Structures are given as structure tokens and as C-alpha cells.
Amino acid sequence: HRSAQDVPTKLVAKAVPLPMTVRGHWFLSPRTEYSVAVQTAVKQSDGEYLVSGWSETVEFCTGDYAKEHLAQLQEKAELIAGRM
């Protein structure tokens, strides 16, 4: 069991075989610090990939739960408590 501080959050796109596209959503935890860097790869006419350097690392911290999410959690808790 490691603390959140020990977990590397840099996404290493190099580990994924090319060609790849990142789609969809990342589900981020509230009140958590993240750092993200990206690379791009463009297929050239000779079939080789031109891979960019890493972007600058963006660091950000997510906020708390929104009021409507807290209301949903409370509603779920009350439903479960009502059945117990």
C-alpha cells in the first residue's frame, strides 16, 4: 500500500505501441494533484513515425466534490441505510 505521493502520474505514451490515440475520459479523484505530459506521433509517407518531444508537464489539483455529487452520495447512503 503506497501513499498517493509515491505513485507516478506522468502518462508514458512511449510504452504504447504506435499508432495510438487517447480517447475517452480520465476519471480523476477529488482533491488530488496530477501532472501530465504528452507526446504526438505523425505517420509519414515512408511509413515511419515522426515522434514529438514531450510537451511541458502540466500540473494541476482537482477540487472537491460538487454539491450535486455530494447530494447524490447522500441519497445513495440514505437508500442503503433505509434497507438496513
PyMOL Python script that loads the backbone (N, CA, C, O; Angstrom):
from pymol import cmd

cmd.read_pdbstr("""\
ATOM      1  N   HIS A   1       0.871  -1.201   0.000  1.00  0.00           N
ATOM      2  CA  HIS A   1       0.000   0.000   0.000  1.00  0.00           C
ATOM      3  C   HIS A   1       0.894   1.232   0.000  1.00  0.00           C
ATOM      4  O   HIS A   1       1.614   1.481   0.967  1.00  0.00           O
ATOM      5  N   ARG A   2       0.849   1.997  -1.075  1.00  0.00           N
ATOM      6  CA  ARG A   2       1.698   3.179  -1.172  1.00  0.00           C
ATOM      7  C   ARG A   2       0.834   4.419  -1.090  1.00  0.00           C
ATOM      8  O   ARG A   2      -0.330   4.414  -1.488  1.00  0.00           O
ATOM      9  N   SER A   3       1.423   5.484  -0.567  1.00  0.00           N
ATOM     10  CA  SER A   3       0.669   6.733  -0.487  1.00  0.00           C
ATOM     11  C   SER A   3       0.554   7.333  -1.883  1.00  0.00           C
ATOM     12  O   SER A   3       1.324   6.984  -2.779  1.00  0.00           O
ATOM     13  N   ALA A   4      -0.399   8.230  -2.067  1.00  0.00           N
ATOM     14  CA  ALA A   4      -0.619   8.881  -3.358  1.00  0.00           C
ATOM     15  C   ALA A   4       0.636   9.610  -3.836  1.00  0.00           C
ATOM     16  O   ALA A   4       0.853   9.747  -5.039  1.00  0.00           O
ATOM     17  N   GLN A   5       1.457  10.074  -2.901  1.00  0.00           N
ATOM     18  CA  GLN A   5       2.676  10.803  -3.253  1.00  0.00           C
ATOM     19  C   GLN A   5       3.672   9.915  -4.006  1.00  0.00           C
ATOM     20  O   GLN A   5       4.452  10.413  -4.818  1.00  0.00           O
ATOM     21  N   ASP A   6       3.651   8.593  -3.740  1.00  0.00           N
ATOM     22  CA  ASP A   6       4.624   7.680  -4.345  1.00  0.00           C
ATOM     23  C   ASP A   6       4.268   7.275  -5.771  1.00  0.00           C
ATOM     24  O   ASP A   6       5.116   6.777  -6.512  1.00  0.00           O
ATOM     25  N   VAL A   7       3.013   7.491  -6.148  1.00  0.00           N
ATOM     26  CA  VAL A   7       2.550   6.968  -7.436  1.00  0.00           C
ATOM     27  C   VAL A   7       2.891   7.946  -8.554  1.00  0.00           C
ATOM     28  O   VAL A   7       2.440   9.091  -8.518  1.00  0.00           O
ATOM     29  N   PRO A   8       3.683   7.523  -9.556  1.00  0.00           N
ATOM     30  CA  PRO A   8       3.989   8.439 -10.656  1.00  0.00           C
ATOM     31  C   PRO A   8       2.742   8.683 -11.502  1.00  0.00           C
ATOM     32  O   PRO A   8       2.052   7.739 -11.889  1.00  0.00           O
ATOM     33  N   THR A   9       2.457   9.950 -11.786  1.00  0.00           N
ATOM     34  CA  THR A   9       1.245  10.247 -12.550  1.00  0.00           C
ATOM     35  C   THR A   9       1.552  10.729 -13.961  1.00  0.00           C
ATOM     36  O   THR A   9       0.643  11.142 -14.681  1.00  0.00           O
ATOM     37  N   LYS A  10       2.835  10.684 -14.375  1.00  0.00           N
ATOM     38  CA  LYS A  10       3.175  11.080 -15.732  1.00  0.00           C
ATOM     39  C   LYS A  10       2.737   9.955 -16.675  1.00  0.00           C
ATOM     40  O   LYS A  10       3.117   8.801 -16.483  1.00  0.00           O
ATOM     41  N   LEU A  11       1.949  10.286 -17.678  1.00  0.00           N
ATOM     42  CA  LEU A  11       1.463   9.271 -18.606  1.00  0.00           C
ATOM     43  C   LEU A  11       2.573   8.996 -19.617  1.00  0.00           C
ATOM     44  O   LEU A  11       3.005   9.903 -20.329  1.00  0.00           O
ATOM     45  N   VAL A  12       3.031   7.756 -19.682  1.00  0.00           N
ATOM     46  CA  VAL A  12       4.140   7.433 -20.579  1.00  0.00           C
ATOM     47  C   VAL A  12       3.575   6.821 -21.854  1.00  0.00           C
ATOM     48  O   VAL A  12       3.318   5.619 -21.924  1.00  0.00           O
ATOM     49  N   ALA A  13       3.384   7.679 -22.870  1.00  0.00           N
ATOM     50  CA  ALA A  13       2.798   7.224 -24.129  1.00  0.00           C
ATOM     51  C   ALA A  13       3.752   6.300 -24.885  1.00  0.00           C
ATOM     52  O   ALA A  13       3.312   5.484 -25.695  1.00  0.00           O
ATOM     53  N   LYS A  14       5.075   6.425 -24.620  1.00  0.00           N
ATOM     54  CA  LYS A  14       6.068   5.605 -25.324  1.00  0.00           C
ATOM     55  C   LYS A  14       5.853   4.113 -25.081  1.00  0.00           C
ATOM     56  O   LYS A  14       6.253   3.291 -25.905  1.00  0.00           O
ATOM     57  N   ALA A  15       5.232   3.758 -23.971  1.00  0.00           N
ATOM     58  CA  ALA A  15       5.026   2.353 -23.638  1.00  0.00           C
ATOM     59  C   ALA A  15       3.930   1.721 -24.494  1.00  0.00           C
ATOM     60  O   ALA A  15       3.781   0.499 -24.504  1.00  0.00           O
ATOM     61  N   VAL A  16       3.165   2.539 -25.209  1.00  0.00           N
ATOM     62  CA  VAL A  16       2.049   2.043 -26.016  1.00  0.00           C
ATOM     63  C   VAL A  16       2.512   1.923 -27.460  1.00  0.00           C
ATOM     64  O   VAL A  16       3.078   2.874 -27.999  1.00  0.00           O
ATOM     65  N   PRO A  17       2.286   0.771 -28.107  1.00  0.00           N
ATOM     66  CA  PRO A  17       2.716   0.646 -29.492  1.00  0.00           C
ATOM     67  C   PRO A  17       1.990   1.642 -30.393  1.00  0.00           C
ATOM     68  O   PRO A  17       0.793   1.874 -30.227  1.00  0.00           O
ATOM     69  N   LEU A  18       2.713   2.228 -31.348  1.00  0.00           N
ATOM     70  CA  LEU A  18       2.115   3.179 -32.292  1.00  0.00           C
ATOM     71  C   LEU A  18       1.458   2.394 -33.425  1.00  0.00           C
ATOM     72  O   LEU A  18       1.895   1.274 -33.689  1.00  0.00           O
ATOM     73  N   PRO A  19       0.438   2.909 -34.111  1.00  0.00           N
ATOM     74  CA  PRO A  19      -0.210   4.181 -33.834  1.00  0.00           C
ATOM     75  C   PRO A  19      -1.212   4.051 -32.686  1.00  0.00           C
ATOM     76  O   PRO A  19      -1.868   3.018 -32.554  1.00  0.00           O
ATOM     77  N   MET A  20      -1.333   5.063 -31.879  1.00  0.00           N
ATOM     78  CA  MET A  20      -2.320   5.041 -30.803  1.00  0.00           C
ATOM     79  C   MET A  20      -2.956   6.414 -30.673  1.00  0.00           C
ATOM     80  O   MET A  20      -2.339   7.435 -30.980  1.00  0.00           O
ATOM     81  N   THR A  21      -4.188   6.421 -30.218  1.00  0.00           N
ATOM     82  CA  THR A  21      -4.914   7.661 -29.985  1.00  0.00           C
ATOM     83  C   THR A  21      -5.520   7.566 -28.601  1.00  0.00           C
ATOM     84  O   THR A  21      -6.112   6.544 -28.251  1.00  0.00           O
ATOM     85  N   VAL A  22      -5.381   8.612 -27.811  1.00  0.00           N
ATOM     86  CA  VAL A  22      -6.009   8.617 -26.497  1.00  0.00           C
ATOM     87  C   VAL A  22      -7.425   9.136 -26.676  1.00  0.00           C
ATOM     88  O   VAL A  22      -7.626  10.262 -27.131  1.00  0.00           O
ATOM     89  N   ARG A  23      -8.397   8.326 -26.325  1.00  0.00           N
ATOM     90  CA  ARG A  23      -9.804   8.703 -26.453  1.00  0.00           C
ATOM     91  C   ARG A  23     -10.483   8.577 -25.095  1.00  0.00           C
ATOM     92  O   ARG A  23      -9.941   7.978 -24.167  1.00  0.00           O
ATOM     93  N   GLY A  24     -11.682   9.154 -24.996  1.00  0.00           N
ATOM     94  CA  GLY A  24     -12.484   8.959 -23.796  1.00  0.00           C
ATOM     95  C   GLY A  24     -12.083   9.892 -22.681  1.00  0.00           C
ATOM     96  O   GLY A  24     -11.501  10.952 -22.915  1.00  0.00           O
ATOM     97  N   HIS A  25     -12.399   9.489 -21.464  1.00  0.00           N
ATOM     98  CA  HIS A  25     -12.250  10.362 -20.308  1.00  0.00           C
ATOM     99  C   HIS A  25     -11.305   9.742 -19.314  1.00  0.00           C
ATOM    100  O   HIS A  25     -11.257   8.521 -19.170  1.00  0.00           O
ATOM    101  N   TRP A  26     -10.549  10.581 -18.622  1.00  0.00           N
ATOM    102  CA  TRP A  26      -9.804  10.131 -17.463  1.00  0.00           C
ATOM    103  C   TRP A  26     -10.679  10.442 -16.256  1.00  0.00           C
ATOM    104  O   TRP A  26     -11.166  11.565 -16.119  1.00  0.00           O
ATOM    105  N   PHE A  27     -10.882   9.467 -15.383  1.00  0.00           N
ATOM    106  CA  PHE A  27     -11.682   9.707 -14.188  1.00  0.00           C
ATOM    107  C   PHE A  27     -10.733  10.116 -13.069  1.00  0.00           C
ATOM    108  O   PHE A  27      -9.967   9.296 -12.562  1.00  0.00           O
ATOM    109  N   LEU A  28     -10.788  11.368 -12.694  1.00  0.00           N
ATOM    110  CA  LEU A  28      -9.860  11.913 -11.709  1.00  0.00           C
ATOM    111  C   LEU A  28     -10.507  11.972 -10.331  1.00  0.00           C
ATOM    112  O   LEU A  28     -11.709  12.203 -10.202  1.00  0.00           O
ATOM    113  N   SER A  29      -9.697  11.762  -9.320  1.00  0.00           N
ATOM    114  CA  SER A  29     -10.199  11.814  -7.943  1.00  0.00           C
ATOM    115  C   SER A  29     -10.240  13.252  -7.447  1.00  0.00           C
ATOM    116  O   SER A  29      -9.422  14.072  -7.864  1.00  0.00           O
ATOM    117  N   PRO A  30     -11.197  13.574  -6.550  1.00  0.00           N
ATOM    118  CA  PRO A  30     -11.233  14.919  -5.975  1.00  0.00           C
ATOM    119  C   PRO A  30      -9.998  15.165  -5.102  1.00  0.00           C
ATOM    120  O   PRO A  30      -9.401  14.230  -4.568  1.00  0.00           O
ATOM    121  N   ARG A  31      -9.635  16.428  -4.973  1.00  0.00           N
ATOM    122  CA  ARG A  31      -8.540  16.858  -4.095  1.00  0.00           C
ATOM    123  C   ARG A  31      -7.265  16.038  -4.309  1.00  0.00           C
ATOM    124  O   ARG A  31      -6.646  15.570  -3.353  1.00  0.00           O
ATOM    125  N   THR A  32      -6.884  15.871  -5.576  1.00  0.00           N
ATOM    126  CA  THR A  32      -5.710  15.072  -5.914  1.00  0.00           C
ATOM    127  C   THR A  32      -4.823  15.870  -6.860  1.00  0.00           C
ATOM    128  O   THR A  32      -5.316  16.525  -7.778  1.00  0.00           O
ATOM    129  N   GLU A  33      -3.508  15.813  -6.633  1.00  0.00           N
ATOM    130  CA  GLU A  33      -2.574  16.502  -7.520  1.00  0.00           C
ATOM    131  C   GLU A  33      -2.173  15.561  -8.659  1.00  0.00           C
ATOM    132  O   GLU A  33      -1.837  14.399  -8.431  1.00  0.00           O
ATOM    133  N   TYR A  34      -2.213  16.083  -9.882  1.00  0.00           N
ATOM    134  CA  TYR A  34      -1.825  15.314 -11.056  1.00  0.00           C
ATOM    135  C   TYR A  34      -0.775  16.080 -11.845  1.00  0.00           C
ATOM    136  O   TYR A  34      -0.738  17.310 -11.806  1.00  0.00           O
ATOM    137  N   SER A  35       0.077  15.357 -12.558  1.00  0.00           N
ATOM    138  CA  SER A  35       0.940  16.002 -13.544  1.00  0.00           C
ATOM    139  C   SER A  35       0.874  15.167 -14.812  1.00  0.00           C
ATOM    140  O   SER A  35       0.944  13.939 -14.767  1.00  0.00           O
ATOM    141  N   VAL A  36       0.738  15.849 -15.944  1.00  0.00           N
ATOM    142  CA  VAL A  36       0.518  15.161 -17.220  1.00  0.00           C
ATOM    143  C   VAL A  36       1.461  15.727 -18.278  1.00  0.00           C
ATOM    144  O   VAL A  36       1.638  16.942 -18.373  1.00  0.00           O
ATOM    145  N   ALA A  37       2.067  14.841 -19.074  1.00  0.00           N
ATOM    146  CA  ALA A  37       2.858  15.266 -20.231  1.00  0.00           C
ATOM    147  C   ALA A  37       2.445  14.382 -21.407  1.00  0.00           C
ATOM    148  O   ALA A  37       2.118  13.211 -21.217  1.00  0.00           O
ATOM    149  N   VAL A  38       2.459  14.930 -22.604  1.00  0.00           N
ATOM    150  CA  VAL A  38       2.044  14.150 -23.781  1.00  0.00           C
ATOM    151  C   VAL A  38       3.090  14.217 -24.891  1.00  0.00           C
ATOM    152  O   VAL A  38       3.906  15.136 -24.955  1.00  0.00           O
ATOM    153  N   GLN A  39       3.032  13.202 -25.765  1.00  0.00           N
ATOM    154  CA  GLN A  39       3.829  13.138 -26.986  1.00  0.00           C
ATOM    155  C   GLN A  39       2.868  12.889 -28.132  1.00  0.00           C
ATOM    156  O   GLN A  39       1.811  12.292 -27.934  1.00  0.00           O
ATOM    157  N   THR A  40       3.223  13.340 -29.340  1.00  0.00           N
ATOM    158  CA  THR A  40       2.406  13.015 -30.507  1.00  0.00           C
ATOM    159  C   THR A  40       3.266  12.266 -31.515  1.00  0.00           C
ATOM    160  O   THR A  40       4.488  12.411 -31.534  1.00  0.00           O
ATOM    161  N   ALA A  41       2.614  11.461 -32.353  1.00  0.00           N
ATOM    162  CA  ALA A  41       3.313  10.727 -33.406  1.00  0.00           C
ATOM    163  C   ALA A  41       2.526  10.908 -34.704  1.00  0.00           C
ATOM    164  O   ALA A  41       1.314  10.698 -34.739  1.00  0.00           O
ATOM    165  N   VAL A  42       3.223  11.298 -35.762  1.00  0.00           N
ATOM    166  CA  VAL A  42       2.590  11.516 -37.069  1.00  0.00           C
ATOM    167  C   VAL A  42       3.208  10.539 -38.060  1.00  0.00           C
ATOM    168  O   VAL A  42       4.429  10.474 -38.202  1.00  0.00           O
ATOM    169  N   LYS A  43       2.343   9.771 -38.754  1.00  0.00           N
ATOM    170  CA  LYS A  43       2.842   8.814 -39.751  1.00  0.00           C
ATOM    171  C   LYS A  43       3.260   9.579 -41.001  1.00  0.00           C
ATOM    172  O   LYS A  43       2.494  10.387 -41.526  1.00  0.00           O
ATOM    173  N   GLN A  44       4.476   9.321 -41.474  1.00  0.00           N
ATOM    174  CA  GLN A  44       4.986   9.994 -42.664  1.00  0.00           C
ATOM    175  C   GLN A  44       4.770   9.108 -43.894  1.00  0.00           C
ATOM    176  O   GLN A  44       4.397   7.942 -43.765  1.00  0.00           O
ATOM    177  N   SER A  45       5.005   9.666 -45.089  1.00  0.00           N
ATOM    178  CA  SER A  45       4.752   8.937 -46.338  1.00  0.00           C
ATOM    179  C   SER A  45       5.585   7.654 -46.446  1.00  0.00           C
ATOM    180  O   SER A  45       5.171   6.704 -47.109  1.00  0.00           O
ATOM    181  N   ASP A  46       6.753   7.623 -45.801  1.00  0.00           N
ATOM    182  CA  ASP A  46       7.592   6.414 -45.854  1.00  0.00           C
ATOM    183  C   ASP A  46       7.177   5.362 -44.827  1.00  0.00           C
ATOM    184  O   ASP A  46       7.832   4.329 -44.684  1.00  0.00           O
ATOM    185  N   GLY A  47       6.081   5.634 -44.115  1.00  0.00           N
ATOM    186  CA  GLY A  47       5.579   4.663 -43.142  1.00  0.00           C
ATOM    187  C   GLY A  47       6.203   4.800 -41.763  1.00  0.00           C
ATOM    188  O   GLY A  47       5.740   4.175 -40.809  1.00  0.00           O
ATOM    189  N   GLU A  48       7.247   5.609 -41.646  1.00  0.00           N
ATOM    190  CA  GLU A  48       7.863   5.848 -40.338  1.00  0.00           C
ATOM    191  C   GLU A  48       7.030   6.870 -39.567  1.00  0.00           C
ATOM    192  O   GLU A  48       6.251   7.624 -40.149  1.00  0.00           O
ATOM    193  N   TYR A  49       7.211   6.878 -38.243  1.00  0.00           N
ATOM    194  CA  TYR A  49       6.505   7.839 -37.410  1.00  0.00           C
ATOM    195  C   TYR A  49       7.438   8.949 -36.974  1.00  0.00           C
ATOM    196  O   TYR A  49       8.560   8.694 -36.536  1.00  0.00           O
ATOM    197  N   LEU A  50       6.975  10.170 -37.094  1.00  0.00           N
ATOM    198  CA  LEU A  50       7.706  11.324 -36.573  1.00  0.00           C
ATOM    199  C   LEU A  50       7.159  11.585 -35.178  1.00  0.00           C
ATOM    200  O   LEU A  50       6.016  12.019 -35.027  1.00  0.00           O
ATOM    201  N   VAL A  51       7.971  11.324 -34.157  1.00  0.00           N
ATOM    202  CA  VAL A  51       7.513  11.422 -32.767  1.00  0.00           C
ATOM    203  C   VAL A  51       8.012  12.727 -32.177  1.00  0.00           C
ATOM    204  O   VAL A  51       9.200  13.040 -32.253  1.00  0.00           O
ATOM    205  N   SER A  52       7.100  13.487 -31.590  1.00  0.00           N
ATOM    206  CA  SER A  52       7.471  14.769 -30.981  1.00  0.00           C
ATOM    207  C   SER A  52       8.222  14.536 -29.674  1.00  0.00           C
ATOM    208  O   SER A  52       8.230  13.431 -29.130  1.00  0.00           O
ATOM    209  N   GLY A  53       8.848  15.597 -29.188  1.00  0.00           N
ATOM    210  CA  GLY A  53       9.381  15.551 -27.827  1.00  0.00           C
ATOM    211  C   GLY A  53       8.213  15.594 -26.844  1.00  0.00           C
ATOM    212  O   GLY A  53       7.061  15.765 -27.244  1.00  0.00           O
ATOM    213  N   TRP A  54       8.515  15.440 -25.570  1.00  0.00           N
ATOM    214  CA  TRP A  54       7.450  15.547 -24.562  1.00  0.00           C
ATOM    215  C   TRP A  54       6.995  17.004 -24.454  1.00  0.00           C
ATOM    216  O   TRP A  54       7.798  17.932 -24.545  1.00  0.00           O
ATOM    217  N   SER A  55       5.711  17.175 -24.261  1.00  0.00           N
ATOM    218  CA  SER A  55       5.172  18.518 -24.001  1.00  0.00           C
ATOM    219  C   SER A  55       5.668  18.964 -22.634  1.00  0.00           C
ATOM    220  O   SER A  55       6.236  18.172 -21.883  1.00  0.00           O
ATOM    221  N   GLU A  56       5.451  20.238 -22.315  1.00  0.00           N
ATOM    222  CA  GLU A  56       5.781  20.611 -20.947  1.00  0.00           C
ATOM    223  C   GLU A  56       4.785  19.920 -20.026  1.00  0.00           C
ATOM    224  O   GLU A  56       3.649  19.650 -20.416  1.00  0.00           O
ATOM    225  N   THR A  57       5.210  19.642 -18.830  1.00  0.00           N
ATOM    226  CA  THR A  57       4.361  18.937 -17.870  1.00  0.00           C
ATOM    227  C   THR A  57       3.372  19.923 -17.263  1.00  0.00           C
ATOM    228  O   THR A  57       3.753  20.977 -16.754  1.00  0.00           O
ATOM    229  N   VAL A  58       2.096  19.559 -17.328  1.00  0.00           N
ATOM    230  CA  VAL A  58       1.045  20.387 -16.738  1.00  0.00           C
ATOM    231  C   VAL A  58       0.725  19.792 -15.370  1.00  0.00           C
ATOM    232  O   VAL A  58       0.429  18.603 -15.252  1.00  0.00           O
ATOM    233  N   GLU A  59       0.789  20.623 -14.351  1.00  0.00           N
ATOM    234  CA  GLU A  59       0.457  20.154 -13.006  1.00  0.00           C
ATOM    235  C   GLU A  59      -0.803  20.855 -12.544  1.00  0.00           C
ATOM    236  O   GLU A  59      -0.940  22.069 -12.692  1.00  0.00           O
ATOM    237  N   PHE A  60      -1.720  20.087 -11.984  1.00  0.00           N
ATOM    238  CA  PHE A  60      -2.968  20.680 -11.505  1.00  0.00           C
ATOM    239  C   PHE A  60      -3.513  19.859 -10.344  1.00  0.00           C
ATOM    240  O   PHE A  60      -3.142  18.704 -10.140  1.00  0.00           O
ATOM    241  N   CYS A  61      -4.387  20.483  -9.606  1.00  0.00           N
ATOM    242  CA  CYS A  61      -5.020  19.809  -8.478  1.00  0.00           C
ATOM    243  C   CYS A  61      -6.530  19.890  -8.685  1.00  0.00           C
ATOM    244  O   CYS A  61      -7.072  20.962  -8.951  1.00  0.00           O
ATOM    245  N   THR A  62      -7.200  18.753  -8.560  1.00  0.00           N
ATOM    246  CA  THR A  62      -8.654  18.748  -8.719  1.00  0.00           C
ATOM    247  C   THR A  62      -9.313  19.322  -7.470  1.00  0.00           C
ATOM    248  O   THR A  62      -8.735  19.274  -6.384  1.00  0.00           O
ATOM    249  N   GLY A  63     -10.501  19.855  -7.615  1.00  0.00           N
ATOM    250  CA  GLY A  63     -11.242  20.448  -6.498  1.00  0.00           C
ATOM    251  C   GLY A  63     -12.003  19.410  -5.706  1.00  0.00           C
ATOM    252  O   GLY A  63     -11.855  18.208  -5.926  1.00  0.00           O
ATOM    253  N   ASP A  64     -12.814  19.882  -4.785  1.00  0.00           N
ATOM    254  CA  ASP A  64     -13.672  18.995  -4.008  1.00  0.00           C
ATOM    255  C   ASP A  64     -14.844  18.512  -4.865  1.00  0.00           C
ATOM    256  O   ASP A  64     -15.026  18.955  -5.998  1.00  0.00           O
ATOM    257  N   TYR A  65     -15.632  17.595  -4.301  1.00  0.00           N
ATOM    258  CA  TYR A  65     -16.859  17.165  -4.964  1.00  0.00           C
ATOM    259  C   TYR A  65     -17.790  18.366  -5.145  1.00  0.00           C
ATOM    260  O   TYR A  65     -17.855  19.247  -4.287  1.00  0.00           O
ATOM    261  N   ALA A  66     -18.504  18.390  -6.263  1.00  0.00           N
ATOM    262  CA  ALA A  66     -19.521  19.425  -6.474  1.00  0.00           C
ATOM    263  C   ALA A  66     -20.720  19.125  -5.574  1.00  0.00           C
ATOM    264  O   ALA A  66     -20.921  17.983  -5.160  1.00  0.00           O
ATOM    265  N   LYS A  67     -21.523  20.166  -5.269  1.00  0.00           N
ATOM    266  CA  LYS A  67     -22.688  19.997  -4.375  1.00  0.00           C
ATOM    267  C   LYS A  67     -23.630  18.904  -4.876  1.00  0.00           C
ATOM    268  O   LYS A  67     -24.141  18.110  -4.085  1.00  0.00           O
ATOM    269  N   GLU A  68     -23.864  18.862  -6.215  1.00  0.00           N
ATOM    270  CA  GLU A  68     -24.811  17.844  -6.725  1.00  0.00           C
ATOM    271  C   GLU A  68     -24.263  16.431  -6.552  1.00  0.00           C
ATOM    272  O   GLU A  68     -25.034  15.493  -6.351  1.00  0.00           O
ATOM    273  N   HIS A  69     -22.938  16.265  -6.625  1.00  0.00           N
ATOM    274  CA  HIS A  69     -22.357  14.944  -6.393  1.00  0.00           C
ATOM    275  C   HIS A  69     -22.499  14.545  -4.928  1.00  0.00           C
ATOM    276  O   HIS A  69     -22.786  13.387  -4.628  1.00  0.00           O
ATOM    277  N   LEU A  70     -22.302  15.493  -4.015  1.00  0.00           N
ATOM    278  CA  LEU A  70     -22.493  15.204  -2.590  1.00  0.00           C
ATOM    279  C   LEU A  70     -23.945  14.827  -2.316  1.00  0.00           C
ATOM    280  O   LEU A  70     -24.219  13.924  -1.525  1.00  0.00           O
ATOM    281  N   ALA A  71     -24.886  15.528  -2.978  1.00  0.00           N
ATOM    282  CA  ALA A  71     -26.315  15.221  -2.812  1.00  0.00           C
ATOM    283  C   ALA A  71     -26.606  13.802  -3.296  1.00  0.00           C
ATOM    284  O   ALA A  71     -27.373  13.078  -2.661  1.00  0.00           O
ATOM    285  N   GLN A  72     -25.996  13.396  -4.423  1.00  0.00           N
ATOM    286  CA  GLN A  72     -26.186  12.027  -4.942  1.00  0.00           C
ATOM    287  C   GLN A  72     -25.630  10.993  -3.964  1.00  0.00           C
ATOM    288  O   GLN A  72     -26.252   9.959  -3.722  1.00  0.00           O
ATOM    289  N   LEU A  73     -24.447  11.285  -3.403  1.00  0.00           N
ATOM    290  CA  LEU A  73     -23.855  10.365  -2.428  1.00  0.00           C
ATOM    291  C   LEU A  73     -24.732  10.242  -1.190  1.00  0.00           C
ATOM    292  O   LEU A  73     -24.907   9.149  -0.652  1.00  0.00           O
ATOM    293  N   GLN A  74     -25.289  11.379  -0.736  1.00  0.00           N
ATOM    294  CA  GLN A  74     -26.160  11.356   0.433  1.00  0.00           C
ATOM    295  C   GLN A  74     -27.422  10.538   0.150  1.00  0.00           C
ATOM    296  O   GLN A  74     -27.874   9.760   0.991  1.00  0.00           O
ATOM    297  N   GLU A  75     -27.982  10.728  -1.049  1.00  0.00           N
ATOM    298  CA  GLU A  75     -29.189   9.990  -1.448  1.00  0.00           C
ATOM    299  C   GLU A  75     -28.922   8.480  -1.448  1.00  0.00           C
ATOM    300  O   GLU A  75     -29.730   7.702  -0.941  1.00  0.00           O
ATOM    301  N   LYS A  76     -27.782   8.075  -2.022  1.00  0.00           N
ATOM    302  CA  LYS A  76     -27.417   6.650  -2.039  1.00  0.00           C
ATOM    303  C   LYS A  76     -27.253   6.118  -0.624  1.00  0.00           C
ATOM    304  O   LYS A  76     -27.718   5.024  -0.307  1.00  0.00           O
ATOM    305  N   ALA A  77     -26.584   6.902   0.233  1.00  0.00           N
ATOM    306  CA  ALA A  77     -26.358   6.477   1.617  1.00  0.00           C
ATOM    307  C   ALA A  77     -27.692   6.300   2.346  1.00  0.00           C
ATOM    308  O   ALA A  77     -27.868   5.354   3.113  1.00  0.00           O
ATOM    309  N   GLU A  78     -28.638   7.231   2.097  1.00  0.00           N
ATOM    310  CA  GLU A  78     -29.941   7.151   2.760  1.00  0.00           C
ATOM    311  C   GLU A  78     -30.733   5.934   2.271  1.00  0.00           C
ATOM    312  O   GLU A  78     -31.407   5.271   3.059  1.00  0.00           O
ATOM    313  N   LEU A  79     -30.648   5.643   0.967  1.00  0.00           N
ATOM    314  CA  LEU A  79     -31.330   4.450   0.427  1.00  0.00           C
ATOM    315  C   LEU A  79     -30.780   3.179   1.060  1.00  0.00           C
ATOM    316  O   LEU A  79     -31.542   2.293   1.448  1.00  0.00           O
ATOM    317  N   ILE A  80     -29.452   3.091   1.165  1.00  0.00           N
ATOM    318  CA  ILE A  80     -28.815   1.899   1.754  1.00  0.00           C
ATOM    319  C   ILE A  80     -29.181   1.800   3.229  1.00  0.00           C
ATOM    320  O   ILE A  80     -29.505   0.716   3.715  1.00  0.00           O
ATOM    321  N   ALA A  81     -29.134   2.927   3.949  1.00  0.00           N
ATOM    322  CA  ALA A  81     -29.461   2.941   5.377  1.00  0.00           C
ATOM    323  C   ALA A  81     -30.922   2.529   5.584  1.00  0.00           C
ATOM    324  O   ALA A  81     -31.244   1.837   6.549  1.00  0.00           O
ATOM    325  N   GLY A  82     -31.803   2.958   4.671  1.00  0.00           N
ATOM    326  CA  GLY A  82     -33.225   2.618   4.777  1.00  0.00           C
ATOM    327  C   GLY A  82     -33.485   1.123   4.629  1.00  0.00           C
ATOM    328  O   GLY A  82     -34.440   0.595   5.200  1.00  0.00           O
ATOM    329  N   ARG A  83     -32.628   0.435   3.857  1.00  0.00           N
ATOM    330  CA  ARG A  83     -32.795  -1.009   3.649  1.00  0.00           C
ATOM    331  C   ARG A  83     -32.188  -1.836   4.785  1.00  0.00           C
ATOM    332  O   ARG A  83     -32.455  -3.032   4.903  1.00  0.00           O
ATOM    333  N   MET A  84     -31.367  -1.185   5.621  1.00  0.00           N
ATOM    334  CA  MET A  84     -30.670  -1.942   6.664  1.00  0.00           C
ATOM    335  C   MET A  84     -31.489  -1.983   7.962  1.00  0.00           C
ATOM    336  O   MET A  84     -31.054  -2.579   8.948  1.00  0.00           O
TER     337      MET A  84
END
""", "prot")
cmd.dss("prot")
cmd.show_as("cartoon", "prot")
cmd.util.cbc("prot")
cmd.orient("prot")
